[in-house]
């Protein structure tokens, strides 16, 4: 009987410690959803969302996981070299009760942003930085966003602030799932704008390339036709040659000693009447 009571007390004490521990996370101890599968709340499935404090329900975690998967598989890789496992840009979500400020409570935003950056760099240790991490805290409802180097081209500080401002009402109501999905959709729209811009540039380059090919082809054809016309042979016409000889036969060259010049006079054919 005593042994049973002691066991119950031990279990209760352990749960109490875990609950207290779950209220405040150090960035070095926060689990990784790709490796710490049991702690991140998705039934042992590798994912890009971790919720060790169970801020969200299982269905909500599963829904966010599906959205993040679709986001990754439905976009293109931004790195210069991409393998089959690196489909598109990645967005990860870390949900917790509270960040451990380690005596720096007056620098809440600084510590939380540093926490988010650390998790992003640890979870996405490879790639070119086409990744984003969204950190959500429950006790002081807030969202923090850390974007990798490649993602920063479409998520500068002003854009990140705009996205965070758009979810303040949902955070105030503690509607964390809606807040997370709003942030994910906001990030997605920024990257889709980039995809559209890239496609427009590619299409423009293709059109310009096609026009260049057509123009070069026309110029080559005109040049070839011009050379063909210049190379036409000059045909010999006997009738013209005979007429030239007759003209020369009717002409006579004379020398005038008074003017010291030579001139040519045409010979007039003599007729029978002109002979005396």
C-alpha positions as protocol buffer text, in pm:
chain_id: "A"
residue {
  index: 1
  type: UNK
  ca { x: 0 y: 0 z: 0 }
}
residue {
  index: 2
  type: UNK
  ca { x: 277 y: 241 z: 96 }
}
residue {
  index: 3
  type: UNK
  ca { x: 470 y: 145 z: -216 }
}
residue {
  index: 4
  type: UNK
  ca { x: 167 y: 228 z: -431 }
}
residue {
  index: 5
  type: UNK
  ca { x: 124 y: 567 z: -265 }
}
residue {
  index: 6
  type: UNK
  ca { x: 490 y: 648 z: -313 }
}
residue {
  index: 7
  type: UNK
  ca { x: 466 y: 556 z: -681 }
}
residue {
  index: 8
  type: UNK
  ca { x: 164 y: 783 z: -727 }
}
residue {
  index: 9
  type: UNK
  ca { x: 346 y: 1067 z: -552 }
}
residue {
  index: 10
  type: UNK
  ca { x: 648 y: 1013 z: -775 }
}
residue {
  index: 11
  type: UNK
  ca { x: 433 y: 1023 z: -1087 }
}
residue {
  index: 12
  type: UNK
  ca { x: 256 y: 1334 z: -962 }
}
residue {
  index: 13
  type: UNK
  ca { x: 587 y: 1501 z: -882 }
}
residue {
  index: 14
  type: UNK
  ca { x: 726 y: 1410 z: -1226 }
}
residue {
  index: 15
  type: UNK
  ca { x: 422 y: 1550 z: -1402 }
}
residue {
  index: 16
  type: UNK
  ca { x: 446 y: 1866 z: -1193 }
}
residue {
  index: 17
  type: UNK
  ca { x: 811 y: 1911 z: -1286 }
}
residue {
  index: 18
  type: UNK
  ca { x: 733 y: 1851 z: -1652 }
}
residue {
  index: 19
  type: UNK
  ca { x: 449 y: 2101 z: -1644 }
}
residue {
  index: 20
  type: UNK
  ca { x: 668 y: 2362 z: -1477 }
}
residue {
  index: 21
  type: UNK
  ca { x: 947 y: 2282 z: -1722 }
}
residue {
  index: 22
  type: UNK
  ca { x: 713 y: 2309 z: -2021 }
}
residue {
  index: 23
  type: UNK
  ca { x: 613 y: 2660 z: -1918 }
}
residue {
  index: 24
  type: UNK
  ca { x: 955 y: 2796 z: -2003 }
}
residue {
  index: 25
  type: UNK
  ca { x: 1184 y: 2676 z: -2281 }
}
residue {
  index: 26
  type: UNK
  ca { x: 1552 y: 2731 z: -2333 }
}
residue {
  index: 27
  type: UNK
  ca { x: 1650 y: 2747 z: -2698 }
}
residue {
  index: 28
  type: UNK
  ca { x: 1909 y: 2473 z: -2654 }
}
residue {
  index: 29
  type: UNK
  ca { x: 1653 y: 2226 z: -2513 }
}
residue {
  index: 30
  type: UNK
  ca { x: 1360 y: 2287 z: -2744 }
}
residue {
  index: 31
  type: UNK
  ca { x: 1290 y: 1968 z: -2946 }
}
residue {
  index: 32
  type: UNK
  ca { x: 1339 y: 1925 z: -3321 }
}
residue {
  index: 33
  type: UNK
  ca { x: 1028 y: 1803 z: -3510 }
}
residue {
  index: 34
  type: UNK
  ca { x: 1245 y: 1602 z: -3750 }
}
residue {
  index: 35
  type: UNK
  ca { x: 1422 y: 1402 z: -3478 }
}
residue {
  index: 36
  type: UNK
  ca { x: 1236 y: 1445 z: -3145 }
}
residue {
  index: 37
  type: UNK
  ca { x: 921 y: 1289 z: -3282 }
}
residue {
  index: 38
  type: UNK
  ca { x: 746 y: 1195 z: -2957 }
}
residue {
  index: 39
  type: UNK
  ca { x: 785 y: 1539 z: -2801 }
}
residue {
  index: 40
  type: UNK
  ca { x: 655 y: 1747 z: -3091 }
}
residue {
  index: 41
  type: UNK
  ca { x: 298 y: 1620 z: -3081 }
}
residue {
  index: 42
  type: UNK
  ca { x: 244 y: 1452 z: -3418 }
}
residue {
  index: 43
  type: UNK
  ca { x: 235 y: 1085 z: -3317 }
}
residue {
  index: 44
  type: UNK
  ca { x: 595 y: 1017 z: -3409 }
}
residue {
  index: 45
  type: UNK
  ca { x: 575 y: 1158 z: -3763 }
}
residue {
  index: 46
  type: UNK
  ca { x: 857 y: 1386 z: -3887 }
}
residue {
  index: 47
  type: UNK
  ca { x: 714 y: 1728 z: -3959 }
}
residue {
  index: 48
  type: UNK
  ca { x: 789 y: 2100 z: -3953 }
}
residue {
  index: 49
  type: UNK
  ca { x: 574 y: 2186 z: -3651 }
}
residue {
  index: 50
  type: UNK
  ca { x: 660 y: 2125 z: -3287 }
}
residue {
  index: 51
  type: UNK
  ca { x: 418 y: 2178 z: -3000 }
}
residue {
  index: 52
  type: UNK
  ca { x: 560 y: 2008 z: -2690 }
}
residue {
  index: 53
  type: UNK
  ca { x: 331 y: 2198 z: -2453 }
}
residue {
  index: 54
  type: UNK
  ca { x: 19 y: 2094 z: -2644 }
}
residue {
  index: 55
  type: UNK
  ca { x: -94 y: 2450 z: -2701 }
}
residue {
  index: 56
  type: UNK
  ca { x: -282 y: 2321 z: -3007 }
}
residue {
  index: 57
  type: UNK
  ca { x: -507 y: 2019 z: -3029 }
}
residue {
  index: 58
  type: UNK
  ca { x: -395 y: 1712 z: -3224 }
}
residue {
  index: 59
  type: UNK
  ca { x: -628 y: 1801 z: -3511 }
}
residue {
  index: 60
  type: UNK
  ca { x: -493 y: 2154 z: -3524 }
}
residue {
  index: 61
  type: UNK
  ca { x: -132 y: 2031 z: -3529 }
}
residue {
  index: 62
  type: UNK
  ca { x: -221 y: 1787 z: -3806 }
}
residue {
  index: 63
  type: UNK
  ca { x: -390 y: 2064 z: -4006 }
}
residue {
  index: 64
  type: UNK
  ca { x: -89 y: 2296 z: -3976 }
}
residue {
  index: 65
  type: UNK
  ca { x: 140 y: 2008 z: -4069 }
}
residue {
  index: 66
  type: UNK
  ca { x: -59 y: 1945 z: -4388 }
}
residue {
  index: 67
  type: UNK
  ca { x: -45 y: 2313 z: -4484 }
}
residue {
  index: 68
  type: UNK
  ca { x: 331 y: 2323 z: -4433 }
}
residue {
  index: 69
  type: UNK
  ca { x: 380 y: 2009 z: -4641 }
}
residue {
  index: 70
  type: UNK
  ca { x: 171 y: 2150 z: -4925 }
}
residue {
  index: 71
  type: UNK
  ca { x: 367 y: 2472 z: -4908 }
}
residue {
  index: 72
  type: UNK
  ca { x: 697 y: 2289 z: -4947 }
}
residue {
  index: 73
  type: UNK
  ca { x: 587 y: 2050 z: -5223 }
}
residue {
  index: 74
  type: UNK
  ca { x: 401 y: 2317 z: -5420 }
}
residue {
  index: 75
  type: UNK
  ca { x: 686 y: 2564 z: -5455 }
}
residue {
  index: 76
  type: UNK
  ca { x: 1020 y: 2562 z: -5635 }
}
residue {
  index: 77
  type: UNK
  ca { x: 1363 y: 2542 z: -5480 }
}
residue {
  index: 78
  type: UNK
  ca { x: 1538 y: 2878 z: -5452 }
}
residue {
  index: 79
  type: UNK
  ca { x: 1891 y: 2741 z: -5416 }
}
residue {
  index: 80
  type: UNK
  ca { x: 2138 y: 2734 z: -5705 }
}
residue {
  index: 81
  type: UNK
  ca { x: 2165 y: 2355 z: -5676 }
}
residue {
  index: 82
  type: UNK
  ca { x: 1868 y: 2150 z: -5558 }
}
residue {
  index: 83
  type: UNK
  ca { x: 1828 y: 1777 z: -5511 }
}
residue {
  index: 84
  type: UNK
  ca { x: 1509 y: 1574 z: -5515 }
}
residue {
  index: 85
  type: UNK
  ca { x: 1469 y: 1600 z: -5138 }
}
residue {
  index: 86
  type: UNK
  ca { x: 1479 y: 1981 z: -5145 }
}
residue {
  index: 87
  type: UNK
  ca { x: 1157 y: 2064 z: -5327 }
}
residue {
  index: 88
  type: UNK
  ca { x: 1072 y: 2421 z: -5236 }
}
residue {
  index: 89
  type: UNK
  ca { x: 1107 y: 2672 z: -4959 }
}
residue {
  index: 90
  type: UNK
  ca { x: 1027 y: 2551 z: -4608 }
}
residue {
  index: 91
  type: UNK
  ca { x: 828 y: 2710 z: -4328 }
}
residue {
  index: 92
  type: UNK
  ca { x: 851 y: 2562 z: -3978 }
}
residue {
  index: 93
  type: UNK
  ca { x: 644 y: 2643 z: -3669 }
}
residue {
  index: 94
  type: UNK
  ca { x: 756 y: 2626 z: -3306 }
}
residue {
  index: 95
  type: UNK
  ca { x: 478 y: 2660 z: -3047 }
}
residue {
  index: 96
  type: UNK
  ca { x: 541 y: 2687 z: -2673 }
}
residue {
  index: 97
  type: UNK
  ca { x: 405 y: 2827 z: -2350 }
}
residue {
  index: 98
  type: UNK
  ca { x: 692 y: 3062 z: -2280 }
}
residue {
  index: 99
  type: UNK
  ca { x: 1047 y: 3149 z: -2380 }
}
residue {
  index: 100
  type: UNK
  ca { x: 1310 y: 3144 z: -2106 }
}
residue {
  index: 101
  type: UNK
  ca { x: 1454 y: 3494 z: -2088 }
}
residue {
  index: 102
  type: UNK
  ca { x: 1732 y: 3405 z: -1842 }
}
residue {
  index: 103
  type: UNK
  ca { x: 1706 y: 3731 z: -1650 }
}
residue {
  index: 104
  type: UNK
  ca { x: 1665 y: 3943 z: -1964 }
}
residue {
  index: 105
  type: UNK
  ca { x: 1290 y: 3996 z: -1937 }
}
residue {
  index: 106
  type: UNK
  ca { x: 1332 y: 4361 z: -2035 }
}
residue {
  index: 107
  type: UNK
  ca { x: 1456 y: 4243 z: -2375 }
}
residue {
  index: 108
  type: UNK
  ca { x: 1167 y: 4011 z: -2457 }
}
residue {
  index: 109
  type: UNK
  ca { x: 1162 y: 4071 z: -2832 }
}
residue {
  index: 110
  type: UNK
  ca { x: 1539 y: 4049 z: -2864 }
}
residue {
  index: 111
  type: UNK
  ca { x: 1554 y: 3717 z: -2679 }
}
residue {
  index: 112
  type: UNK
  ca { x: 1255 y: 3570 z: -2864 }
}
residue {
  index: 113
  type: UNK
  ca { x: 1390 y: 3671 z: -3206 }
}
residue {
  index: 114
  type: UNK
  ca { x: 1727 y: 3521 z: -3115 }
}
residue {
  index: 115
  type: UNK
  ca { x: 1545 y: 3205 z: -3005 }
}
residue {
  index: 116
  type: UNK
  ca { x: 1362 y: 3186 z: -3339 }
}
residue {
  index: 117
  type: UNK
  ca { x: 1681 y: 3238 z: -3539 }
}
residue {
  index: 118
  type: UNK
  ca { x: 1865 y: 2972 z: -3341 }
}
residue {
  index: 119
  type: UNK
  ca { x: 1589 y: 2717 z: -3402 }
}
residue {
  index: 120
  type: UNK
  ca { x: 1575 y: 2798 z: -3774 }
}
residue {
  index: 121
  type: UNK
  ca { x: 1950 y: 2755 z: -3817 }
}
residue {
  index: 122
  type: UNK
  ca { x: 1944 y: 2431 z: -3617 }
}
residue {
  index: 123
  type: UNK
  ca { x: 1643 y: 2279 z: -3790 }
}
residue {
  index: 124
  type: UNK
  ca { x: 1755 y: 2387 z: -4138 }
}
residue {
  index: 125
  type: UNK
  ca { x: 2125 y: 2313 z: -4115 }
}
residue {
  index: 126
  type: UNK
  ca { x: 2159 y: 2266 z: -4492 }
}
residue {
  index: 127
  type: UNK
  ca { x: 2042 y: 2457 z: -4797 }
}
residue {
  index: 128
  type: UNK
  ca { x: 2081 y: 2818 z: -4904 }
}
residue {
  index: 129
  type: UNK
  ca { x: 1853 y: 2972 z: -4643 }
}
residue {
  index: 130
  type: UNK
  ca { x: 1524 y: 2950 z: -4833 }
}
residue {
  index: 131
  type: UNK
  ca { x: 1344 y: 2883 z: -4505 }
}
residue {
  index: 132
  type: UNK
  ca { x: 1132 y: 3058 z: -4246 }
}
residue {
  index: 133
  type: UNK
  ca { x: 1063 y: 2977 z: -3883 }
}
residue {
  index: 134
  type: UNK
  ca { x: 752 y: 3101 z: -3702 }
}
residue {
  index: 135
  type: UNK
  ca { x: 774 y: 3110 z: -3322 }
}
residue {
  index: 136
  type: UNK
  ca { x: 449 y: 3131 z: -3124 }
}
residue {
  index: 137
  type: UNK
  ca { x: 431 y: 3187 z: -2748 }
}
residue {
  index: 138
  type: UNK
  ca { x: 116 y: 3128 z: -2546 }
}
residue {
  index: 139
  type: UNK
  ca { x: 171 y: 3293 z: -2205 }
}
residue {
  index: 140
  type: UNK
  ca { x: 246 y: 3628 z: -2363 }
}
residue {
  index: 141
  type: UNK
  ca { x: 68 y: 3576 z: -2696 }
}
residue {
  index: 142
  type: UNK
  ca { x: 314 y: 3677 z: -2963 }
}
residue {
  index: 143
  type: UNK
  ca { x: 455 y: 3568 z: -3299 }
}
residue {
  index: 144
  type: UNK
  ca { x: 816 y: 3598 z: -3409 }
}
residue {
  index: 145
  type: UNK
  ca { x: 943 y: 3527 z: -3760 }
}
residue {
  index: 146
  type: UNK
  ca { x: 1299 y: 3441 z: -3860 }
}
residue {
  index: 147
  type: UNK
  ca { x: 1378 y: 3424 z: -4235 }
}
residue {
  index: 148
  type: UNK
  ca { x: 1687 y: 3269 z: -4391 }
}
residue {
  index: 149
  type: UNK
  ca { x: 1923 y: 3457 z: -4626 }
}
residue {
  index: 150
  type: UNK
  ca { x: 1746 y: 3353 z: -4946 }
}
residue {
  index: 151
  type: UNK
  ca { x: 1401 y: 3414 z: -4796 }
}
residue {
  index: 152
  type: UNK
  ca { x: 1493 y: 3764 z: -4681 }
}
residue {
  index: 153
  type: UNK
  ca { x: 1474 y: 3890 z: -5039 }
}
residue {
  index: 154
  type: UNK
  ca { x: 1095 y: 3859 z: -5016 }
}
residue {
  index: 155
  type: UNK
  ca { x: 1057 y: 3894 z: -4640 }
}
residue {
  index: 156
  type: UNK
  ca { x: 1234 y: 4212 z: -4532 }
}
residue {
  index: 157
  type: UNK
  ca { x: 1169 y: 4357 z: -4187 }
}
residue {
  index: 158
  type: UNK
  ca { x: 879 y: 4576 z: -4303 }
}
residue {
  index: 159
  type: UNK
  ca { x: 698 y: 4278 z: -4457 }
}
residue {
  index: 160
  type: UNK
  ca { x: 753 y: 4066 z: -4147 }
}
residue {
  index: 161
  type: UNK
  ca { x: 613 y: 4342 z: -3925 }
}
residue {
  index: 162
  type: UNK
  ca { x: 308 y: 4371 z: -4149 }
}
residue {
  index: 163
  type: UNK
  ca { x: 240 y: 3997 z: -4126 }
}
residue {
  index: 164
  type: UNK
  ca { x: 281 y: 3997 z: -3748 }
}
residue {
  index: 165
  type: UNK
  ca { x: 50 y: 4299 z: -3710 }
}
residue {
  index: 166
  type: UNK
  ca { x: -220 y: 4119 z: -3910 }
}
residue {
  index: 167
  type: UNK
  ca { x: -252 y: 3843 z: -3647 }
}
residue {
  index: 168
  type: UNK
  ca { x: -261 y: 4053 z: -3329 }
}
residue {
  index: 169
  type: UNK
  ca { x: -637 y: 4023 z: -3292 }
}
residue {
  index: 170
  type: UNK
  ca { x: -620 y: 3643 z: -3323 }
}
residue {
  index: 171
  type: UNK
  ca { x: -339 y: 3627 z: -3068 }
}
residue {
  index: 172
  type: UNK
  ca { x: -537 y: 3842 z: -2825 }
}
residue {
  index: 173
  type: UNK
  ca { x: -823 y: 3591 z: -2853 }
}
residue {
  index: 174
  type: UNK
  ca { x: -569 y: 3307 z: -2811 }
}
residue {
  index: 175
  type: UNK
  ca { x: -677 y: 3163 z: -3143 }
}
residue {
  index: 176
  type: UNK
  ca { x: -330 y: 3028 z: -3211 }
}
residue {
  index: 177
  type: UNK
  ca { x: -420 y: 2799 z: -3498 }
}
residue {
  index: 178
  type: UNK
  ca { x: -577 y: 3084 z: -3696 }
}
residue {
  index: 179
  type: UNK
  ca { x: -280 y: 3308 z: -3616 }
}
residue {
  index: 180
  type: UNK
  ca { x: -34 y: 3044 z: -3737 }
}
residue {
  index: 181
  type: UNK
  ca { x: -226 y: 2981 z: -4059 }
}
residue {
  index: 182
  type: UNK
  ca { x: -254 y: 3355 z: -4125 }
}
residue {
  index: 183
  type: UNK
  ca { x: 123 y: 3390 z: -4091 }
}
residue {
  index: 184
  type: UNK
  ca { x: 187 y: 3087 z: -4312 }
}
residue {
  index: 185
  type: UNK
  ca { x: -49 y: 3220 z: -4579 }
}
residue {
  index: 186
  type: UNK
  ca { x: 115 y: 3562 z: -4561 }
}
residue {
  index: 187
  type: UNK
  ca { x: 459 y: 3411 z: -4613 }
}
residue {
  index: 188
  type: UNK
  ca { x: 322 y: 3196 z: -4894 }
}
residue {
  index: 189
  type: UNK
  ca { x: 176 y: 3494 z: -5078 }
}
residue {
  index: 190
  type: UNK
  ca { x: 511 y: 3676 z: -5066 }
}
residue {
  index: 191
  type: UNK
  ca { x: 691 y: 3377 z: -5214 }
}
residue {
  index: 192
  type: UNK
  ca { x: 421 y: 3327 z: -5476 }
}
residue {
  index: 193
  type: UNK
  ca { x: 472 y: 3686 z: -5587 }
}
residue {
  index: 194
  type: UNK
  ca { x: 840 y: 3603 z: -5630 }
}
residue {
  index: 195
  type: UNK
  ca { x: 753 y: 3291 z: -5832 }
}
residue {
  index: 196
  type: UNK
  ca { x: 526 y: 3499 z: -6057 }
}
residue {
  index: 197
  type: UNK
  ca { x: 802 y: 3757 z: -6106 }
}
residue {
  index: 198
  type: UNK
  ca { x: 1053 y: 3488 z: -6198 }
}
residue {
  index: 199
  type: UNK
  ca { x: 808 y: 3330 z: -6443 }
}
residue {
  index: 200
  type: UNK
  ca { x: 742 y: 3670 z: -6602 }
}
residue {
  index: 201
  type: UNK
  ca { x: 1115 y: 3727 z: -6645 }
}
residue {
  index: 202
  type: UNK
  ca { x: 1159 y: 3384 z: -6801 }
}
residue {
  index: 203
  type: UNK
  ca { x: 866 y: 3441 z: -7038 }
}
residue {
  index: 204
  type: UNK
  ca { x: 1002 y: 3780 z: -7141 }
}
residue {
  index: 205
  type: UNK
  ca { x: 1346 y: 3631 z: -7203 }
}
residue {
  index: 206
  type: UNK
  ca { x: 1192 y: 3356 z: -7419 }
}
residue {
  index: 207
  type: UNK
  ca { x: 998 y: 3609 z: -7628 }
}
residue {
  index: 208
  type: UNK
  ca { x: 1305 y: 3828 z: -7677 }
}
residue {
  index: 209
  type: UNK
  ca { x: 1508 y: 3522 z: -7771 }
}
residue {
  index: 210
  type: UNK
  ca { x: 1249 y: 3417 z: -8028 }
}
residue {
  index: 211
  type: UNK
  ca { x: 1235 y: 3765 z: -8179 }
}
residue {
  index: 212
  type: UNK
  ca { x: 1614 y: 3770 z: -8201 }
}
residue {
  index: 213
  type: UNK
  ca { x: 1617 y: 3438 z: -8386 }
}
residue {
  index: 214
  type: UNK
  ca { x: 1352 y: 3562 z: -8633 }
}
residue {
  index: 215
  type: UNK
  ca { x: 1538 y: 3888 z: -8693 }
}
residue {
  index: 216
  type: UNK
  ca { x: 1870 y: 3712 z: -8752 }
}
residue {
  index: 217
  type: UNK
  ca { x: 1702 y: 3466 z: -8989 }
}
residue {
  index: 218
  type: UNK
  ca { x: 1551 y: 3751 z: -9194 }
}
residue {
  index: 219
  type: UNK
  ca { x: 1885 y: 3932 z: -9216 }
}
residue {
  index: 220
  type: UNK
  ca { x: 2063 y: 3614 z: -9327 }
}
residue {
  index: 221
  type: UNK
  ca { x: 1803 y: 3549 z: -9597 }
}
residue {
  index: 222
  type: UNK
  ca { x: 1832 y: 3907 z: -9731 }
}
residue {
  index: 223
  type: UNK
  ca { x: 2211 y: 3884 z: -9735 }
}
residue {
  index: 224
  type: UNK
  ca { x: 2202 y: 3551 z: -9916 }
}
residue {
  index: 225
  type: UNK
  ca { x: 1961 y: 3685 z: -10177 }
}
residue {
  index: 226
  type: UNK
  ca { x: 2180 y: 3992 z: -10234 }
}
residue {
  index: 227
  type: UNK
  ca { x: 2487 y: 3779 z: -10293 }
}
residue {
  index: 228
  type: UNK
  ca { x: 2296 y: 3551 z: -10530 }
}
residue {
  index: 229
  type: UNK
  ca { x: 2186 y: 3846 z: -10744 }
}
residue {
  index: 230
  type: UNK
  ca { x: 2542 y: 3989 z: -10757 }
}
residue {
  index: 231
  type: UNK
  ca { x: 2677 y: 3654 z: -10877 }
}
residue {
  index: 232
  type: UNK
  ca { x: 2455 y: 3634 z: -11194 }
}
residue {
  index: 233
  type: UNK
  ca { x: 2674 y: 3557 z: -11509 }
}
residue {
  index: 234
  type: UNK
  ca { x: 2703 y: 3799 z: -11807 }
}
residue {
  index: 235
  type: UNK
  ca { x: 2600 y: 3618 z: -12125 }
}
residue {
  index: 236
  type: UNK
  ca { x: 2785 y: 3676 z: -12463 }
}
residue {
  index: 237
  type: UNK
  ca { x: 2563 y: 3809 z: -12740 }
}
residue {
  index: 238
  type: UNK
  ca { x: 2710 y: 3763 z: -13094 }
}
residue {
  index: 239
  type: UNK
  ca { x: 2472 y: 4015 z: -13249 }
}
residue {
  index: 240
  type: UNK
  ca { x: 2601 y: 4289 z: -13021 }
}
residue {
  index: 241
  type: UNK
  ca { x: 2961 y: 4194 z: -13104 }
}
residue {
  index: 242
  type: UNK
  ca { x: 2893 y: 4217 z: -13478 }
}
residue {
  index: 243
  type: UNK
  ca { x: 2734 y: 4558 z: -13441 }
}
residue {
  index: 244
  type: UNK
  ca { x: 3041 y: 4677 z: -13249 }
}
residue {
  index: 245
  type: UNK
  ca { x: 3274 y: 4553 z: -13524 }
}
residue {
  index: 246
  type: UNK
  ca { x: 3067 y: 4724 z: -13793 }
}
residue {
  index: 247
  type: UNK
  ca { x: 3087 y: 5051 z: -13602 }
}
residue {
  index: 248
  type: UNK
  ca { x: 3464 y: 5025 z: -13583 }
}
residue {
  index: 249
  type: UNK
  ca { x: 3487 y: 4938 z: -13951 }
}
residue {
  index: 250
  type: UNK
  ca { x: 3301 y: 5257 z: -14042 }
}
residue {
  index: 251
  type: UNK
  ca { x: 3542 y: 5473 z: -13846 }
}
residue {
  index: 252
  type: UNK
  ca { x: 3888 y: 5599 z: -13946 }
}
residue {
  index: 253
  type: UNK
  ca { x: 4170 y: 5740 z: -13735 }
}
residue {
  index: 254
  type: UNK
  ca { x: 4340 y: 6062 z: -13856 }
}
residue {
  index: 255
  type: UNK
  ca { x: 4636 y: 6266 z: -13736 }
}
residue {
  index: 256
  type: UNK
  ca { x: 4627 y: 6645 z: -13757 }
}
residue {
  index: 257
  type: UNK
  ca { x: 4981 y: 6787 z: -13762 }
}
residue {
  index: 258
  type: UNK
  ca { x: 4857 y: 7138 z: -13704 }
}
residue {
  index: 259
  type: UNK
  ca { x: 4697 y: 7051 z: -13370 }
}
residue {
  index: 260
  type: UNK
  ca { x: 4916 y: 6751 z: -13292 }
}
residue {
  index: 261
  type: UNK
  ca { x: 4606 y: 6547 z: -13209 }
}
residue {
  index: 262
  type: UNK
  ca { x: 4441 y: 6229 z: -13321 }
}
residue {
  index: 263
  type: UNK
  ca { x: 4076 y: 6215 z: -13406 }
}
residue {
  index: 264
  type: UNK
  ca { x: 3843 y: 5953 z: -13540 }
}
residue {
  index: 265
  type: UNK
  ca { x: 3608 y: 6016 z: -13827 }
}
residue {
  index: 266
  type: UNK
  ca { x: 3333 y: 5795 z: -13947 }
}
residue {
  index: 267
  type: UNK
  ca { x: 3365 y: 5666 z: -14300 }
}
residue {
  index: 268
  type: UNK
  ca { x: 3067 y: 5730 z: -14516 }
}
residue {
  index: 269
  type: UNK
  ca { x: 2990 y: 5436 z: -14742 }
}
residue {
  index: 270
  type: UNK
  ca { x: 3028 y: 5525 z: -15112 }
}
residue {
  index: 271
  type: UNK
  ca { x: 2747 y: 5456 z: -15349 }
}
residue {
  index: 272
  type: UNK
  ca { x: 2760 y: 5394 z: -15722 }
}
residue {
  index: 273
  type: UNK
  ca { x: 2631 y: 5743 z: -15803 }
}
residue {
  index: 274
  type: UNK
  ca { x: 2931 y: 5902 z: -15626 }
}
residue {
  index: 275
  type: UNK
  ca { x: 3188 y: 5747 z: -15859 }
}
residue {
  index: 276
  type: UNK
  ca { x: 3284 y: 5965 z: -16158 }
}
